[in-house]
Amino acid sequence: MDWSLADRPLRLSRGAGVVPTADGFLLVTPGEEFIAIDVEPGRRDLIASLLSGDLPPDAAVARDPDAAGLLDVLADEALLAEEPKASAGPVALLGDGVLVDQLCQLLDAKRTDGIGGAAVVVACADWLPDSRWCRLDAECAAAGIAWHRGYAEGGRWYAGPLSVPGAGPSYADLRLRRLAASPFPDELLAYWAWLDSGGRPAGPPDPAGAAVVAGLIAADVRAYLAGRPVPGERTQYGMDPAAGVLRRHPVLPVPPDLMEQAP
């Protein structure tokens, strides 16, 4: 990269660290690896200002061309925070309950009533709103907007998978695979219909589980907006806060011919 054109302050990846040493600096990666950087005494103040973000890369390279080599190391080791795509729009948060409150903070987003203008939609509910999400699934697919979801069922919280139109499993895919895997599909449909009609289990879902799945959803959304691989791609997370267990369930799109035959 031509660092002489990079006029924004340097931002290190979350979890990275810079430790001064007798010979220069020790870079600590988010994966807890260590990279020793030897720097002559006369250059240390400049490199320290570069690494702290006080001196942007273009100014550092103008004063010390060798600083470009350090910047290349940071980029190669994924130590530089990635910026979201320039075309990325806002995150639309739909629904209510404790999960929305968590995600408002994690994604720096506000609750909305529609999906217009959104780069990605996140729908939240204390209990599965099956018919509403069937409609939202079709609406997002028609608009070409990706959407994520989180809800509670029984004593567990569930998140995902992120549905990207034309690329990832939809809510319809997830729904069919859940029914196919259940030993009691008719009873499961009856339960969802009861929830749709306003029925509710005893007591609210455990907010501890909401905090966990909110973090997982936020990680997926941030990766998607930055154009990076999504950690939970084609995965539904199931979190049981009482048992302290987190499970990953692979979810694949249902072949179109099977989708058409399904009731």
Secondary structure by P-SEA (a helix, b strand, c coil): cccccccccccccccccccccccbbbbbcccbbbbbbbbcccaaaaaaaaaaccccaaaaaaaccaaaaaaaaaaaaccbbbbccccbbbbbbccccaaaaaaaaaaccccccccccccbbbbbccccaaaaaaaaaaaaaaacbbbbbbbbcccbbbbcccccccccccaaaaaaaaaaacccaaaaaaaaaaaaacccccccccaaaaaaaaaaaaaaaaaaaaccccccccbbbbbbccccbbbbbbbbbccaaaaaacc
